[in-house]
Amino acid sequence: MRYLSRLATILLFPAALNAQTSTMEKTPDTRKPQISAKVASQLAALPLKCMDQPFPYKTGIVFSDSSLLTAPENYHPAFYGCFDWHSSVHGHWMLVRLLKMFPDMEKADQIRTKLAQHLTAANIQTELQLFKGKENKSFERIYGWSWLLQLQRELQTWNDPLGKELSKNVAPLAQHFAKAYIDFLGKIMYPIRVGEHTNLAFGLCLAWDYAKTTDDKALQTAIRDAAMRFYSGDINAPVAWEPGGYDFLSPSLEEADLMRRILPQQQYRTWLYAFLPGLFKTPITILAPGQVKDRTDGKLVHLDGLNLSRAWCLEAIARHGGKNQQAIQALADQHLQTSFHQVASGDYAGEHWLASFAVYLLTAEQQ
């Protein structure tokens, strides 16, 4: 879908961003969305604003002893800002991706400095020690693990001395999660079909992309086996049950996004038509965008994230599904129009994380 032909009218950020919507443009020979350096800098301002903001902070660790009764930055020296661990991680991922796209962007020096300060070898080793402890070995499983792998994937493909240094620093934590994933997937008996952080399919999408980039055959095998075991026989997804009130991921669409990575194209299409038959009817009457009534509520604003994540899944289905492309793209457009302009809503409840989803959406065609 050619998002950027529409974004000049869709991207209605507050005043600082509004002025730059006209700089959004599309490279003539590709469908991949592009963002101008100015807009990238304004998007980057959101995680930059909170990556060193220690409070408010929502921790999810288990306190094994009193040594952890301290400020989060003492046990999360790399990822202590932006409200919680996983939001900090994908905020770092977003900054790396934007910097790779626009190495001379306005905030480039600031981003490079912050990344170098946070992602030191010592900080990552401190982070790793927490995950090695018995009480916290499942902390941030699945969502945080997966975004850390995505961050490492971004660093490994950054042809820059800083990228190489930071990738080396982050590697021990990424390798720990890759092994932990293999162990976990060998033990889990049932898929996790929820619309929040523990959604298995979304996590496996990010982990698969990391495994492919790093040529981690063991992780690829574990993910493929789990996907086939849990999802290959699924038909008639219960999309009428979506969305849940706190969802930021679509259980059905994330499953479809995973299976397009796993299955050969024709096999995927056969599976998809049986799994989501409502997407291949005209008009499409399923998966209406989620509505948010209170963007100061950290749970209710999840639905803005749902609309963005649905949009990138629907765009992938339109590219790979083979049928009803125009209608599916239009549905993706509708989701984008509903929530894209809320990325910079002015309230911390959404601003500390939604920009990452927006950047992932705008760059998803490269996946």
C-alpha positions in Angstrom: 0.0 0.0 0.0 1.3 3.4 -0.9 1.0 5.0 2.6 3.0 8.1 1.8 0.6 9.4 -0.8 -1.8 9.8 2.0 0.4 10.7 5.0 0.6 14.4 4.3 -3.1 14.5 5.3 -3.0 11.7 7.9 0.0 12.6 9.9 -1.7 15.3 12.1 0.8 15.5 14.9 0.8 18.5 17.2 2.2 21.8 15.9 5.9 20.7 15.8 5.1 17.8 13.6 2.3 19.3 11.6 4.7 21.6 9.8 6.7 18.7 8.5 4.0 16.5 7.0 4.6 17.9 3.5 8.1 16.5 3.6 6.9 12.9 3.6 7.6 11.5 0.2 7.9 8.2 -1.7 10.8 7.0 -3.7 9.5 6.6 -7.3 10.9 3.1 -7.9 9.7 1.4 -4.7 6.6 1.0 -2.5 8.7 1.2 0.6 7.6 4.3 2.7 10.1 6.9 3.4 10.2 9.6 6.1 12.0 12.9 5.7 14.9 13.6 8.0 12.9 16.4 9.7 10.0 14.1 10.5 12.4 11.4 11.6 14.0 13.9 14.0 10.6 14.8 15.4 9.6 11.2 15.9 12.9 10.5 17.5 12.2 13.3 20.0 9.6 11.1 21.7 11.9 8.3 23.0 14.7 10.8 23.5 12.4 12.6 25.9 11.9 9.6 28.1 14.9 7.3 27.8 16.6 9.1 30.7 13.4 9.7 32.6 13.4 7.2 35.5 9.9 7.9 36.8 7.1 7.1 36.5 8.3 3.5 36.1 6.5 0.2 36.1 8.7 -2.7 37.1 7.8 -6.3 36.7 10.7 -8.0 38.4 10.5 -10.4 41.3 12.5 -9.1 44.3 14.7 -12.0 45.2 16.2 -10.0 48.1 16.5 -6.5 49.4 19.3 -5.6 47.0 16.7 -4.9 44.3 14.9 -2.4 46.5 16.5 0.4 44.7 16.0 2.8 41.7 15.3 0.9 38.5 18.4 2.3 36.8 20.5 0.3 39.3 19.3 -3.0 38.0 18.3 -1.8 34.5 21.1 0.6 33.7 20.6 0.3 29.9 16.8 0.3 29.8 15.4 2.2 32.8 13.4 5.0 31.1 10.2 5.3 29.1 8.0 3.8 31.8 9.0 0.2 31.5 11.7 -2.1 30.3 10.2 -3.2 27.0 9.2 0.4 26.0 12.8 1.5 26.6 14.1 -1.4 24.5 11.9 -0.6 21.5 12.6 3.1 21.9 16.3 2.3 21.5 15.4 0.1 18.5 13.5 3.0 16.9 16.4 5.4 17.4 18.8 3.0 15.7 16.5 2.4 12.8 15.9 6.2 12.2 19.6 6.9 12.5 20.4 4.3 9.9 17.9 5.8 7.6 19.0 9.4 8.2 22.6 9.5 9.5 22.7 13.3 9.2 19.3 14.0 10.8 19.1 16.9 13.1 19.2 14.9 16.3 21.8 12.4 15.1 24.6 13.5 17.5 22.3 13.4 20.4 21.0 9.9 19.5 24.5 8.5 19.0 25.5 9.9 22.4 22.5 8.5 24.2 22.9 5.1 22.6 26.6 5.0 23.5 25.8 5.9 27.1 23.0 3.3 27.5 24.3 0.3 25.6 27.7 -0.1 27.2 29.1 -3.6 27.8 28.9 -3.1 31.5 25.3 -2.0 31.5 24.3 -5.0 29.4 26.1 -7.3 31.7 24.2 -5.9 34.6 20.9 -6.3 32.7 21.9 -9.9 31.9 22.6 -10.9 35.5 18.9 -10.1 36.4 17.6 -12.4 33.7 20.0 -15.2 34.8 18.5 -15.3 38.2 16.0 -18.0 39.0 13.2 -15.6 40.0 13.5 -13.4 36.9 14.3 -15.8 34.1 10.9 -15.3 32.6 10.8 -11.5 33.1 9.7 -9.7 29.9 8.9 -13.0 28.2 7.7 -12.7 25.4 7.5 -9.1 24.4 10.6 -7.6 25.9 12.8 -10.6 24.8 11.6 -10.2 21.2 12.2 -6.4 21.0 15.7 -6.9 22.4 16.4 -9.4 19.6 15.0 -6.8 17.1 17.3 -4.2 18.6 20.3 -6.5 18.1 19.2 -7.3 14.6 19.1 -3.5 13.8 22.5 -3.0 15.4 24.1 -6.0 13.5 22.9 -4.6 10.2 24.2 -1.1 10.9 27.4 -0.4 8.9 28.8 2.0 11.3 31.6 1.8 13.9 29.2 2.7 16.7 26.7 0.1 15.5 29.4 -2.6 15.5 30.5 -1.6 19.0 27.0 -1.6 20.4 26.1 -4.8 18.6 29.1 -6.5 20.3 27.9 -5.1 23.7 24.3 -6.2 23.3 25.2 -9.6 21.9 25.4 -11.5 25.2 21.8 -10.5 26.2 20.5 -11.3 22.7 22.2 -14.7 22.7 20.8 -15.4 26.2 17.2 -14.6 24.9 17.7 -16.7 21.8 18.7 -19.7 23.9 15.9 -19.0 26.4 13.4 -18.9 23.5 14.5 -22.3 22.3 14.2 -23.7 25.7 10.8 -22.1 26.2 9.4 -23.2 22.9 10.4 -26.8 23.7 8.3 -26.7 26.8 5.2 -24.6 26.1 2.2 -26.8 25.4 -0.3 -24.2 24.1 -0.1 -21.0 22.2 -0.7 -17.7 23.9 -3.5 -16.0 22.0 -3.8 -12.6 23.7 -3.7 -9.0 22.5 -1.0 -7.8 24.8 2.6 -8.4 25.7 2.6 -12.2 26.0 1.1 -12.7 22.5 3.3 -15.6 21.2 2.9 -15.0 17.5 4.1 -11.4 17.5 7.1 -12.3 19.6 8.0 -15.1 17.2 7.7 -12.7 14.3 10.5 -10.5 15.8 12.5 -13.5 16.9 12.3 -15.1 13.5 13.6 -11.9 11.8 16.5 -11.9 14.2 17.2 -15.6 13.6 17.2 -15.1 9.9 19.5 -12.1 10.0 22.0 -13.8 12.3 21.6 -17.2 10.7 20.6 -18.8 14.0 19.5 -22.1 12.6 18.5 -23.6 16.0 16.2 -20.6 16.8 14.7 -20.8 13.3 13.9 -24.5 13.8 12.4 -23.9 17.2 10.2 -21.1 15.9 9.1 -23.0 12.8 8.3 -26.1 14.8 6.2 -24.1 17.3 4.4 -22.2 14.6 3.5 -25.3 12.7 2.5 -27.1 15.9 0.3 -24.3 17.2 -1.1 -22.6 14.1 -0.9 -24.7 10.9 -4.3 -26.3 11.5 -6.1 -23.1 12.5 -9.2 -22.2 10.5 -11.9 -19.5 10.9 -10.2 -17.2 13.3 -12.7 -15.8 15.8 -12.2 -12.2 14.7 -15.6 -11.2 16.1 -14.0 -11.5 19.5 -11.5 -8.8 18.6 -10.5 -6.4 19.9 -10.3 -6.8 23.6 -10.5 -3.6 25.6 -6.7 -3.5 26.3 -5.4 -5.0 23.0 -2.5 -3.5 21.2 -1.9 -6.6 19.1 -4.5 -8.6 17.0 -4.2 -12.3 17.9 -5.5 -13.4 14.5 -3.5 -10.9 12.4 -0.2 -11.5 14.3 -0.7 -15.2 13.7 -1.1 -14.5 10.0 2.0 -12.3 10.0 4.0 -15.1 11.5 2.8 -17.8 9.1 3.7 -15.7 6.1 7.3 -15.9 7.3 7.1 -19.7 7.9 5.1 -21.1 5.0 5.9 -21.1 1.3 3.8 -18.6 -0.6 1.1 -20.9 -2.1 0.8 -22.9 1.1 0.5 -19.7 3.1 -2.3 -18.5 0.8 -4.2 -21.7 1.2 -3.8 -21.5 4.9 -4.8 -17.8 5.0 -8.0 -18.2 3.0 -9.2 -20.8 5.5 -8.0 -18.8 8.5 -9.3 -15.4 7.7 -12.0 -15.9 5.0 -13.7 -12.6 5.9 -10.7 -10.7 4.5 -11.3 -12.1 1.0 -14.9 -11.0 0.7 -16.2 -7.7 -0.6 -17.0 -5.6 1.3 -14.8 -6.6 4.2 -17.0 -6.4 7.3 -14.5 -7.7 9.9 -11.8 -6.0 12.0 -13.1 -2.5 12.3 -10.5 -0.1 13.9 -10.4 0.1 17.6 -11.7 3.3 19.3 -10.1 5.1 22.1 -12.1 7.4 24.4 -9.4 8.3 27.0 -5.7 8.6 25.8 -4.6 9.4 29.3 -5.4 5.9 30.4 -2.4 3.7 29.8 -4.5 0.6 29.1 -7.2 2.1 27.0 -4.6 3.9 24.7 -3.4 0.4 23.8 -6.0 0.5 21.1 -4.1 3.1 19.2 -1.2 0.7 19.1 -3.6 -2.0 18.0 -4.6 0.0 14.9 -1.0 0.6 14.0 0.0 -3.1 14.4 -3.1 -4.2 12.5 -2.1 -1.8 9.7 1.3 -3.4 9.2 -0.2 -6.9 9.4 -2.9 -6.1 6.9 -0.4 -4.4 4.6 1.6 -7.7 4.6 -1.5 -9.7 3.8 -2.2 -7.4 0.9 1.3 -7.9 -0.4 1.4 -11.7 0.1 -2.2 -12.9 0.2 -2.9 -12.8 -3.6 -6.5 -11.8 -3.4 -8.6 -8.8 -2.6 -5.6 -6.6 -2.3 -7.3 -3.3 -2.8 -9.9 -3.8 -0.2 -7.4 -5.1 2.4 -5.1 -2.1 1.7 -8.1 0.1 2.2 -8.8 -1.5 5.6 -5.1 -1.0 6.5 -5.5 2.7 5.5 -8.6 3.0 7.8 -6.6 1.7 10.7 -3.7 4.0 10.0 -6.0 7.1 9.7 -7.7 6.2 13.0 -4.5 6.3 15.1 -1.5 7.5 13.3 -2.0 11.1 14.3 -2.3 10.1 18.0 1.4 9.1 18.2 2.2 12.5 19.7 -1.1 12.9 21.6 0.6 15.0 24.3 0.1 12.4 27.1 2.9 10.2 28.4 0.6 7.2 28.5 0.9 6.8 24.7 3.9 9.0 23.8 6.4 6.7 25.6 5.8 3.9 23.2 3.6 4.6 20.2 6.3 6.2 18.0 8.0 2.9 17.9 4.9 1.3 16.5 4.6 4.1 14.0 8.2 3.7 12.7 7.8 -0.1 12.5 4.6 0.4 10.5 6.3 2.9 8.1 9.3 0.6 7.5 7.5 -2.8 7.6 7.6 -3.4 3.9 11.3 -4.2 4.2 10.3 -7.3 6.3 
